[in-house]
Amino acid sequence: KDAYALHFCSVSLGDFPMKEAHYRAIQYAQENGAIISFDPNLRPALWKNSAEMIATVKEFIPLADIVKISDEELEGITGETNIETALAKLFKDCVKLVIYTEGSAGARAFTKKTSAVAECAKVKAVDTTGAGDGFIGAFLWCLYRDGMNAGELENISAEKLEEYLKFANAFCGISVQKKGAIPSYPTLDEMEAELNY
């Protein structure tokens, strides 16, 4: 009941009981006002076939307040190669915010009213394991820090979106320069030093 956000990926949405657990968790989270965040994080090797994987992803996108999608996943999920063309297929039902990551090129964020873009600092990547999870975790932390609730997501200003993207990009920039996933994640002190807060 005191959860701020529920974030999930598609890796555990296959044809087994965990999928139903996700539906129940989403229901509970919505009832208690938590933000629902979904990163498809496509892993074809975990599925019987790609068609089933994509169908399941499309089943869960409308349940999320935030959808994070990468440039490598966009066409497979939406059939579009351009994020701006794909937005109409992503803004379904509950979706209020779409975050589009482009690896070393940075990230973009879109609401139905505005958008923002933030480039990445150039770094030498040692290990990108967990980078996507770190990105969305950092972005959600920014929302939490500012007391943003699910109902306010569609009204975030372009300036705030850019600030959150820059923070998430910087978080990943630090992380990918070290080995490991969670052990490579920077502390808040390291983030503040990086961003000169």
C-alpha positions in Angstrom: 0.0 0.0 0.0 2.9 2.4 0.4 4.6 1.5 -2.9 5.4 4.5 -5.0 5.7 2.7 -8.4 5.4 -0.8 -9.8 7.9 -1.4 -12.6 8.0 -4.6 -14.7 9.4 -6.1 -17.9 8.1 -8.8 -20.3 10.7 -11.5 -19.2 8.2 -13.0 -16.7 5.0 -12.6 -18.7 5.3 -15.9 -20.6 2.8 -18.7 -20.4 3.2 -19.5 -16.7 1.5 -18.3 -13.5 3.8 -15.3 -13.1 1.8 -13.5 -15.8 -1.3 -13.7 -13.7 0.7 -12.5 -10.7 1.5 -9.4 -12.7 -2.1 -8.7 -13.5 -2.9 -8.9 -9.8 0.1 -6.7 -8.8 -1.0 -4.1 -11.4 -4.5 -4.1 -10.0 -3.3 -3.6 -6.4 -0.9 -0.9 -7.5 -3.6 1.0 -9.4 -6.0 0.7 -6.5 -3.4 2.2 -4.2 -2.4 5.0 -6.5 1.1 3.7 -7.5 2.6 4.6 -10.9 2.7 1.6 -13.3 5.9 1.5 -15.4 6.5 -1.1 -18.2 9.7 -1.7 -20.1 9.1 -4.5 -22.7 12.8 -5.4 -22.5 12.4 -8.0 -25.3 14.2 -11.3 -24.7 13.1 -13.6 -27.6 15.1 -16.6 -26.3 12.7 -16.8 -23.3 9.6 -17.2 -25.5 8.3 -20.0 -27.7 8.1 -17.5 -30.6 8.3 -13.8 -31.3 4.6 -13.5 -32.2 3.6 -14.6 -28.7 6.1 -12.3 -27.1 4.9 -9.2 -29.1 1.2 -10.1 -28.5 1.8 -10.2 -24.8 3.7 -6.9 -24.7 0.8 -5.3 -26.6 -1.5 -6.8 -24.0 0.3 -5.1 -21.1 1.2 -1.7 -22.6 -2.3 -0.2 -22.1 -2.1 -1.1 -18.4 1.0 1.1 -17.8 1.2 4.8 -17.0 4.8 4.9 -18.3 6.1 2.8 -21.2 9.9 2.7 -21.8 10.9 1.4 -25.2 14.2 1.3 -26.9 15.2 2.0 -30.5 16.0 -1.7 -31.0 12.4 -2.7 -29.9 10.3 0.0 -31.6 9.7 -1.6 -34.9 9.1 -5.1 -33.5 6.4 -3.8 -31.2 4.8 -1.0 -33.2 5.7 -1.8 -36.8 7.1 1.7 -37.1 10.7 2.8 -37.4 10.1 6.4 -36.2 9.1 7.0 -32.6 6.9 10.0 -33.4 4.9 7.9 -35.9 4.7 5.1 -33.4 3.4 7.2 -30.5 -0.3 6.8 -31.6 0.2 3.0 -31.1 1.8 3.5 -27.7 -0.5 6.0 -26.2 -3.2 3.5 -25.4 -5.6 3.5 -22.4 -3.6 4.3 -19.2 -0.4 5.3 -21.0 0.5 9.0 -20.1 4.3 9.0 -20.7 6.5 7.3 -23.3 10.2 7.1 -22.8 12.3 6.3 -25.9 16.0 5.3 -25.4 18.5 5.3 -28.1 21.6 4.0 -26.4 24.6 6.3 -26.7 22.5 8.8 -28.7 20.5 9.6 -25.5 16.8 9.5 -24.8 13.5 11.2 -25.5 10.3 11.5 -23.5 6.8 12.2 -24.8 3.4 13.0 -23.2 0.4 13.9 -25.3 1.2 17.5 -24.7 4.9 17.9 -24.9 8.3 16.2 -25.4 11.9 16.5 -24.4 15.3 15.1 -25.5 18.6 14.6 -23.7 21.9 13.5 -25.2 24.3 11.3 -23.4 27.9 12.2 -22.4 30.4 10.1 -24.4 31.9 7.4 -22.2 33.8 4.2 -22.8 31.3 1.4 -22.0 32.7 -1.6 -20.1 29.5 -3.5 -19.3 26.0 -2.4 -20.3 24.3 -5.1 -18.2 21.4 -3.5 -16.3 21.7 -0.1 -18.1 18.1 -0.1 -19.1 16.9 -1.0 -15.6 19.2 1.6 -14.2 17.8 4.2 -16.6 14.2 3.7 -15.7 15.0 3.3 -12.0 16.8 6.7 -12.0 13.9 8.3 -14.0 11.3 6.9 -11.5 13.4 8.1 -8.6 13.2 11.7 -10.1 9.4 11.4 -10.2 9.4 10.2 -6.6 11.8 12.9 -5.4 9.4 15.6 -6.9 6.3 13.9 -5.5 4.8 13.3 -8.9 1.8 10.9 -8.9 0.2 9.0 -11.8 -2.4 11.6 -12.5 0.2 14.3 -12.9 2.3 12.5 -15.5 0.5 13.8 -18.5 1.1 17.4 -17.4 4.9 17.2 -16.7 6.6 20.2 -18.3 9.2 19.8 -21.1 11.8 21.3 -18.7 11.1 18.6 -16.0 11.2 15.8 -18.6 14.6 17.0 -19.9 15.9 17.2 -16.3 14.8 13.7 -15.6 16.2 12.3 -18.8 19.6 14.0 -18.1 19.6 12.5 -14.6 18.8 9.0 -16.0 21.4 9.3 -18.8 24.1 10.4 -16.3 23.2 7.4 -14.1 23.7 5.0 -17.0 26.8 6.8 -18.1 28.4 6.1 -14.7 27.0 2.5 -14.6 28.3 1.3 -17.9 31.8 2.3 -17.1 32.0 -0.5 -14.4 31.5 -4.2 -14.4 28.3 -5.8 -13.2 24.7 -4.6 -13.0 23.6 -3.4 -9.6 27.2 -3.1 -8.2 27.9 -0.6 -10.9 25.0 1.7 -10.0 26.1 5.1 -8.6 25.1 6.4 -5.2 23.2 9.7 -4.9 26.4 11.4 -3.8 28.1 10.2 -6.9 25.2 11.5 -9.0 25.2 14.9 -7.4 28.9 15.2 -8.0 28.4 14.1 -11.6 25.6 16.7 -12.2 27.2 19.4 -10.0 24.2 19.8 -7.8 
